[in-house]
Each structure stands twice: as C-alpha cells, then as structure tokens.
Amino acid sequence: MEKLNYTTSGVCSRMIEIEVEDGVVKHVEFVGGCSGNTQGVARLVEGMAVEEAIKRLSGIRCGFKPTSCPDQLARALQSMQKAN
C-alpha cells in the first residue's frame, strides 16, 4: 500500500492524506477545507481506479481560483504515479 501526505496549494484545505493499493484509491482524507464537500469527494473516489479519479477531477476550479480541492487530489494522485 502506498501512502502520501500531499500539501495542497491555492485552496482552503492544507493537506490530503491518500492511500492507494494496486492502482485503486483506498482512503482519502482532507485536512481543512469545506468539511462536507471534501468528505463527499473523498468518499466518491474511494474504490475508484487512480486513472479514473485523475480523469474526473483534473482541471476543476473553485470560483476564480485556478484549482480546487478535487483538482489538488488529482495532482496528488499524479505525483504518486510519477514516483513509481
């Protein structure tokens, strides 16, 4: 099982804790941010293939910000892929 504590940038959440096993997202927890929204995103991607999560979440913006908590999760998952 791979684990990552990803420090976010440009969003309200401060960090995302991620666990991935065999290319599948097993657990996601946002530290900070809009609690209901981040819990919802986390639960939706658990059990999802990493590639699918990246595809669905990449590029989502929050208002006028160039990124969002879902986009930051996609970036975190991409960084895990590049590390392997």
Phi, psi and omega in degrees: 000132177264140178232146178215134168253105186260122176278120183281167180217131174081012180226173182288324179291150182262331184202156174233125176262125187229141172234130180232138177223127178052041177077011181239135178288121181261325182205139176222134175219124177271140175254114184085184180089188180281105190309309182297315181294315183291325176295321179297313179299315181301314181292326180292324183273343179296128183092355181268147174297142181304314181302318180293318178299315179299314181300318184282329189260338183299134174087357177291133181249156177246103182060233180270358179288147180282000182214181179205173177298317176299318178297321178296324176296317178299317179296321178297316179296322177297320179295326176294320179296316181294331180289342182261000000 
